[in-house]
């Protein structure tokens, strides 16, 4: 809205097809794969083009004053359309700049994972990089201990591990185990290995939006001080007392970190419109993600729901637009340093990425950044969409219902730095729209 006010524009809030009131059928156990056939990238992008083209190029004749929206001469051939979006909406903005530059003149895309990959074990590397050394050492050791135990042959120990993990999730701070009163060893035994081992990742539920300081640090403090009963060790509890003590401290921290203070986000990254599969990485000795989360498991779950789907996600339908090698002009790319989705964006530092370099030098209108660089900004210490998601007036208790899902303790600085840079860019780009001079 700040940009719409400054440039005297009209702001549209987009509802994606098949979402909200655009859902064409009820979703239940009888919903078929065929009903989703028109929920595709191409259809969704073309919706924007169709909508923009529905506006006239000139004022509707016969009316001295016509205030209806569809009578306004705001066709993209007449006025510049500018797209703002973060995460998946950011991907849409980038694809539209690449696919339909005649419709979307400029875009600011935040945390946009434009490179589609089936294997996205790198998602959790951002969290691993941000962990303190001792917390990382204990988390890695406990994860390996649980995975090895559940993959072993000692059934009694396996039930013990599952029971302890479930009890930790159901319990609360201060030794409050009331929530686990109904837990039995029979229930623990019936819990699958992947469901039990995934409890180790509960502290990561909000990392994407809250970052290390506000999601993982409270948990790590409990873990490393053994519930504030001891001084932390530089090498972790594992270095001083072994894996059993580290496991006990981990379970107490799980119960005490109040991870359920926020609505639980049981959906993992694979539930997003742009699907990648975030699995455990057996090749990474520092992985904090259980190896029970595998590519085979994700594909099995998808196939059980929709038996007729392809045997693997069709990432080529996204990557045909360039993936993390794309460089559409008139586009600003912003990212958070520790955003897990940065791994699939232009600012990725993963080993298989192009290792492109962001530059804050505003390129000339309709001119991409030179070489391997791209016009963009990486916010230090920030996470997912930190520049578009923060409230200027914090409301952590959600006294205003509209803030639910948007409040984040991240700094307001990324908003102002991103907004300021994009305004500098628009001041450079807008005057060249169709070679005409636009009053800004």
GIJOZI-V721798 format. One record per backbone hydrogen bond with DSSP energy under -1.0 kcal/mol. NH is the residue of the N-H (numbers start at 1). CO is the residue of the C=O. If there is no record, write none. Layout:
nh: (NH:NH)
co: (CO:CO)
//
This chain:
nh: (5:6:7:9:18:19:22:23:31:36:37:39:40:44:45:46:47:49:50:51:52:53:55:71:72:74:75:78:79:83:85:87:89:91:92:93:94:95:96:97:98:99:100:103:104:105:106:107:108:109:110:111:114:115:120:123:125:128:129:130:136:137:138:139:140:141:142:143:144:145:146:147:148:149:150:151:152:155:158:159:160:161:162:163:164:165:166:167:168:169:170:171:172:176:180:181:183:188:189:190:191:196:197:198:199:200:201:202:204:205:207:210:211:215:217:220:221:222:223:224:225:227:229:230:236:241:246:247:248:249:250:251:252:253:254:255:256:257:261:271:272:277:279:280:284:287:293:294:298:299:300:301:302:303:304:305:306:309:315:317:318:319:320:321:322:325:326:332:333:334:335:337:338:339:342:344:345:348:353:359:367:373:374:376:377:379:382:384:389:398:403:404:406:407:416:417:418:419:420:421:422:423:424:425:426:427:428:429:430:432:433:435:436)
co: (1:2:3:4:22:16:19:20:28:33:34:36:38:40:41:42:43:45:46:47:48:49:52:68:69:72:56:75:75:106:108:110:86:87:88:89:90:91:92:93:94:95:96:100:100:81:81:330:83:332:85:334:112:344:277:120:122:124:125:126:132:133:134:135:136:137:138:139:140:141:142:143:144:145:146:147:149:153:154:155:156:157:158:159:160:161:162:163:164:165:166:167:176:173:177:178:180:184:185:186:188:192:193:194:196:197:198:199:201:202:204:206:207:211:212:216:217:218:219:220:221:222:225:225:233:237:242:243:244:245:246:247:248:249:250:251:252:253:258:268:269:118:277:293:281:284:290:292:294:295:296:297:298:299:300:301:302:306:313:314:315:315:316:318:319:322:323:107:375:109:377:379:382:336:339:341:342:345:350:374:364:370:357:359:333:335:379:208:385:395:400:401:403:403:412:413:414:415:416:417:418:419:420:421:422:423:424:425:426:429:430:432:433)
//
